Amino acid sequence: MIDSCPFRRLALPVAVLLLVLQAGEPRAAAAETPAPAPHPLLLEADAAFQKGRHTNAFALVAKAIAADPNNPKAFALRGRFHSDSQQPAQAIADFDKVIQLDPAATQIYQRRGVEHFRLGQFKESVADFDVVIQRRPESGPEHWQRGISCYYAGMFAEGRKQFESHQTVNPHDVENAVWHFLCVARGSGIKEARAALIPIAGDSRVPMKEVHALFASQATPEDVLDAAAKIPGPARDSQSRFYAHLYLGLYYEALGDAPHARQHIYQAAGDFTAGHYMGDVARVHARLLRSKETPKK
């Protein structure tokens, strides 16, 4: 998805976590009571993690927690370390502790919702994102992540509404139109999904133009793959192919073509894997597909 969401950048420095954990406080009260300085061990741990010394970073946070077991900032930082280390279950445990100690920490609900999604706990993910929107209604239209969680949770009508809302703040995003299509297709059928496909102009990312045309029945899967293959340079080529295979997989799944859906989703999650949120989507989807496969004797 195009990066319009204020919650996309989740790897916050430890100093910023202080602001995160005060997000639920009234502005006046926050202004009158300056936030305390971060614990030196947390600053040291954050610096160590950023330099790749992860074992040292975890040890320093553990030390900080032992010294002050009721400090939500320490659990928030360790949760972020677990998240960045692709350990969603451990991240959730730490974020649970933050919320227990500081229920006003709205951003932690956002972080926990992401980790629930990574674990395939889709309804829990939606519930956390709902808390964020209830507390910050202005963030509602931006929250495309919630729409994706709704899709995987089987909440297709709710996902459709979320992507229609997101269209008002991000009108040039082909991915938003595609996820809207997917929700409509699962809820009301392919015919209605094609009739309701959101028109998009101005998404210059390759191969998004061809992806949109594919879902509009104006292009073929080969058109999508050909466009992705024309981008020069290994890094950009990998990204364009990732998106091509991800959306081809989702397209075939919407049509009920399971073999082709698996082929392309597995390529998006494996051969052309991406390190961002949509990469998480591909990996989660691939895991769901594998869980449904009949084990070979």
C-alpha positions as CSV (number, residue, x, y, z in Angstrom):
1,M,0.0,0.0,0.0
2,I,1.1,3.6,-0.6
3,D,2.6,4.9,2.7
4,S,-0.1,7.3,3.7
5,C,-0.8,5.8,7.2
6,P,0.7,7.5,10.2
7,F,1.1,4.2,11.9
8,R,3.4,2.6,9.2
9,R,6.6,3.6,10.9
10,L,6.6,1.4,13.9
11,A,10.3,1.1,14.8
12,L,10.3,4.1,17.0
13,P,13.5,5.2,18.9
14,V,13.2,4.6,22.7
15,A,13.0,8.4,23.4
16,V,9.8,8.5,21.2
17,L,8.3,5.7,23.1
18,L,7.8,8.1,26.0
19,L,5.4,10.1,23.8
20,V,3.7,6.9,22.6
21,L,3.0,5.9,26.1
22,Q,1.4,9.3,26.9
23,A,-0.8,9.3,23.8
24,G,-3.9,8.8,25.8
25,E,-3.3,11.7,28.2
26,P,-5.0,15.1,27.8
27,R,-2.8,17.6,26.0
28,A,-2.9,20.1,28.8
29,A,-1.9,17.6,31.4
30,A,1.0,16.4,29.3
31,A,2.2,19.9,28.9
32,E,2.1,20.6,32.6
33,T,3.9,17.5,33.5
34,P,7.1,16.9,31.4
35,A,7.8,13.3,30.6
36,P,10.7,11.8,32.7
37,A,13.9,11.1,30.9
38,P,14.3,7.5,29.6
39,H,16.1,5.1,31.9
40,P,19.8,5.0,30.9
41,L,19.6,1.2,30.4
42,L,16.8,1.6,27.9
43,L,18.8,4.2,25.9
44,E,21.8,1.9,25.9
45,A,19.6,-1.1,24.9
46,D,18.1,0.8,22.0
47,A,21.5,2.0,20.8
48,A,22.8,-1.6,21.0
49,F,19.8,-3.0,19.0
50,Q,20.2,-0.4,16.3
51,K,23.9,-1.4,15.9
52,G,22.9,-5.1,15.5
53,R,23.9,-6.2,19.0
54,H,20.6,-7.8,19.7
55,T,21.6,-10.2,22.4
56,N,23.2,-7.3,24.4
57,A,20.1,-5.2,23.8
58,F,17.7,-7.8,25.2
59,A,20.0,-8.3,28.2
60,L,20.0,-4.6,29.0
61,V,16.2,-4.4,28.8
62,A,15.9,-7.4,31.1
63,K,18.2,-5.6,33.5
64,A,16.0,-2.5,33.3
65,I,12.8,-4.6,33.9
66,A,14.5,-6.3,36.9
67,A,15.3,-2.9,38.4
68,D,11.8,-1.5,37.8
69,P,9.2,-4.2,36.9
70,N,6.4,-1.7,36.6
71,N,8.0,0.5,34.0
72,P,5.8,0.2,30.8
73,K,8.5,1.8,28.7
74,A,10.8,-1.1,29.2
75,F,8.2,-3.7,28.1
76,A,7.3,-1.4,25.1
77,L,11.0,-1.3,24.0
78,R,11.4,-5.1,24.4
79,G,8.2,-5.6,22.5
80,R,9.6,-3.6,19.7
81,F,12.8,-5.6,19.7
82,H,10.8,-8.8,19.5
83,S,8.7,-7.3,16.7
84,D,11.8,-6.3,14.7
85,S,13.2,-9.8,15.3
86,Q,10.1,-11.5,13.8
87,Q,9.0,-12.8,17.2
88,P,5.3,-11.8,17.2
89,A,4.2,-14.0,20.1
90,Q,6.9,-12.6,22.4
91,A,6.1,-9.1,21.2
92,I,2.4,-9.5,22.1
93,A,3.3,-10.7,25.6
94,D,5.3,-7.5,26.2
95,F,2.6,-5.3,24.7
96,D,0.0,-7.0,26.9
97,K,2.2,-6.0,29.9
98,V,2.4,-2.4,28.6
99,I,-1.4,-2.1,28.3
100,Q,-1.8,-3.7,31.8
101,L,0.5,-1.1,33.3
102,D,-0.6,1.8,31.1
103,P,-4.1,1.3,29.5
104,A,-3.8,4.8,27.8
105,A,-0.9,3.7,25.6
106,T,-2.9,3.8,22.4
107,Q,0.0,3.2,20.0
108,I,0.7,-0.1,21.8
109,Y,-2.7,-1.3,20.6
110,Q,-1.6,-0.5,17.1
111,R,1.6,-2.4,17.5
112,R,-0.1,-5.4,19.1
113,G,-2.7,-5.4,16.3
114,V,0.2,-5.8,13.8
115,E,1.6,-8.7,15.8
116,H,-1.7,-10.4,16.0
117,F,-2.0,-10.2,12.3
118,R,1.4,-11.7,11.8
119,L,0.3,-14.6,14.0
120,G,-2.9,-15.1,12.0
121,Q,-5.0,-13.9,14.9
122,F,-7.1,-11.7,12.6
123,K,-10.1,-10.9,14.9
124,E,-7.8,-9.9,17.7
125,S,-5.9,-7.7,15.2
126,V,-9.2,-5.9,14.2
127,A,-10.1,-5.5,17.8
128,D,-6.8,-3.7,18.6
129,F,-7.1,-1.5,15.6
130,D,-10.6,-0.6,16.6
131,V,-9.3,0.7,19.9
132,V,-6.9,2.9,18.1
133,I,-9.7,4.3,15.9
134,Q,-12.1,4.8,18.8
135,R,-9.5,6.8,20.6
136,R,-8.3,8.7,17.5
137,P,-11.2,8.9,15.2
138,E,-9.3,11.1,12.7
139,S,-7.0,8.1,12.0
140,G,-9.9,5.9,10.9
141,P,-9.8,6.6,7.1
142,E,-6.0,6.1,7.1
143,H,-6.2,2.6,8.6
144,W,-5.8,0.3,5.6
145,Q,-4.1,-2.3,7.8
146,R,-7.5,-2.8,9.6
147,G,-9.1,-3.4,6.2
148,I,-6.7,-6.2,5.4
149,S,-7.2,-7.8,8.9
150,C,-11.0,-7.6,8.3
151,Y,-10.5,-9.4,5.0
152,Y,-8.6,-12.3,6.6
153,A,-11.0,-12.4,9.5
154,G,-13.9,-12.9,7.1
155,M,-15.4,-9.5,7.9
156,F,-15.9,-8.6,4.3
157,A,-18.6,-6.0,4.6
158,E,-16.5,-4.2,7.3
159,G,-13.4,-4.5,5.1
160,R,-15.3,-3.0,2.1
161,K,-16.3,0.0,4.2
162,Q,-12.7,0.4,5.5
163,F,-11.3,0.5,2.0
164,E,-14.0,2.9,0.8
165,S,-13.1,5.2,3.7
166,H,-9.4,4.9,2.9
167,Q,-10.1,5.9,-0.7
168,T,-11.1,9.4,0.6
169,V,-7.5,10.0,1.9
170,N,-5.5,7.9,-0.6
171,P,-7.2,8.2,-3.9
172,H,-4.3,7.0,-6.1
173,D,-3.6,3.6,-4.6
174,V,-4.3,0.6,-6.8
175,E,-3.8,-1.7,-3.8
176,N,-6.7,-0.1,-2.0
177,A,-9.0,-0.7,-5.0
178,V,-7.8,-4.3,-5.2
179,W,-8.5,-5.1,-1.5
180,H,-11.9,-3.4,-1.9
181,F,-12.5,-5.7,-4.8
182,L,-11.5,-8.7,-2.8
183,C,-13.8,-7.9,0.0
184,V,-16.7,-7.3,-2.3
185,A,-16.0,-10.5,-4.3
186,R,-15.9,-12.6,-1.1
187,G,-19.0,-10.9,0.3
188,S,-21.2,-10.4,-2.8
189,G,-19.5,-12.2,-5.7
190,I,-17.1,-11.4,-8.6
191,K,-19.8,-9.8,-10.8
192,E,-20.5,-7.1,-8.2
193,A,-16.8,-6.7,-7.4
194,R,-16.1,-5.9,-11.0
195,A,-19.0,-3.5,-11.1
196,A,-17.8,-1.8,-7.9
197,L,-14.1,-1.7,-8.8
198,I,-12.7,1.7,-7.7
199,P,-11.2,3.7,-10.6
200,I,-7.6,4.7,-10.0
201,A,-5.3,7.1,-11.7
202,G,-1.8,8.2,-10.8
203,D,-0.3,5.1,-9.2
204,S,3.1,5.1,-10.9
205,R,4.4,2.0,-9.2
206,V,5.1,-0.9,-11.5
207,P,3.1,-3.0,-12.2
208,M,0.1,-1.3,-10.5
209,K,-1.4,0.0,-13.7
210,E,-1.5,-3.5,-15.1
211,V,-2.8,-5.0,-11.8
212,H,-5.7,-2.6,-11.8
213,A,-6.5,-3.4,-15.5
214,L,-6.3,-7.2,-14.6
215,F,-9.0,-6.8,-11.9
216,A,-11.0,-4.7,-14.4
217,S,-10.8,-7.6,-16.9
218,Q,-8.8,-5.3,-19.2
219,A,-5.4,-7.1,-18.9
220,T,-4.0,-10.6,-18.6
221,P,-1.8,-12.1,-15.9
222,E,1.0,-12.1,-18.5
223,D,0.6,-8.4,-18.9
224,V,1.3,-8.0,-15.2
225,L,4.3,-10.2,-15.2
226,D,5.7,-8.6,-18.4
227,A,5.4,-5.1,-16.9
228,A,7.1,-6.2,-13.7
229,A,10.0,-7.9,-15.6
230,K,10.8,-4.6,-17.5
231,I,12.0,-2.7,-14.4
232,P,15.9,-2.4,-14.4
233,G,18.0,-3.1,-11.4
234,P,17.8,-6.1,-9.0
235,A,16.2,-4.4,-6.0
236,R,13.4,-2.6,-8.0
237,D,12.9,-5.7,-10.1
238,S,12.4,-7.8,-7.0
239,Q,9.9,-5.4,-5.6
240,S,7.9,-5.2,-8.8
241,R,7.9,-9.0,-9.1
242,F,6.8,-9.3,-5.5
243,Y,3.7,-7.1,-6.1
244,A,3.0,-8.9,-9.4
245,H,2.9,-12.3,-7.8
246,L,1.1,-11.2,-4.6
247,Y,-1.8,-9.6,-6.6
248,L,-1.9,-12.4,-9.2
249,G,-2.2,-14.9,-6.3
250,L,-5.1,-12.8,-4.8
251,Y,-6.7,-12.5,-8.2
252,Y,-6.7,-16.2,-8.8
253,E,-8.0,-16.9,-5.4
254,A,-10.9,-14.5,-6.0
255,L,-11.6,-16.5,-9.2
256,G,-11.5,-19.8,-7.2
257,D,-8.4,-21.0,-9.0
258,A,-6.5,-22.5,-6.0
259,P,-3.5,-24.0,-7.9
260,H,-2.5,-20.7,-9.5
261,A,-3.3,-18.8,-6.4
262,R,-0.9,-21.0,-4.4
263,Q,1.8,-20.7,-7.1
264,H,1.9,-16.9,-7.1
265,I,1.4,-16.4,-3.3
266,Y,4.3,-18.8,-2.6
267,Q,6.5,-16.9,-5.0
268,A,5.6,-13.6,-3.4
269,A,6.3,-15.0,0.1
270,G,9.4,-16.8,-1.0
271,D,11.3,-16.0,-4.2
272,F,10.5,-12.3,-4.1
273,T,9.8,-11.8,-0.4
274,A,9.6,-8.2,0.9
275,G,10.6,-6.8,4.3
276,H,7.6,-4.4,4.7
277,Y,4.0,-4.9,5.8
278,M,2.8,-6.2,2.5
279,G,5.6,-8.8,2.7
280,D,4.0,-9.8,6.0
281,V,0.7,-10.1,4.2
282,A,2.2,-12.5,1.6
283,R,3.9,-14.6,4.3
284,V,0.7,-14.8,6.4
285,H,-1.3,-15.8,3.3
286,A,1.2,-18.4,2.3
287,R,1.1,-19.9,5.8
288,L,-2.7,-20.1,5.6
289,L,-2.5,-21.9,2.3
290,R,0.0,-24.4,3.5
291,S,-2.1,-25.2,6.5
292,K,-4.9,-26.3,4.2
293,E,-2.7,-28.6,2.1
294,T,-3.0,-32.3,2.5
295,P,0.2,-33.7,3.9
296,K,2.1,-35.9,1.5
297,K,2.6,-39.5,2.7
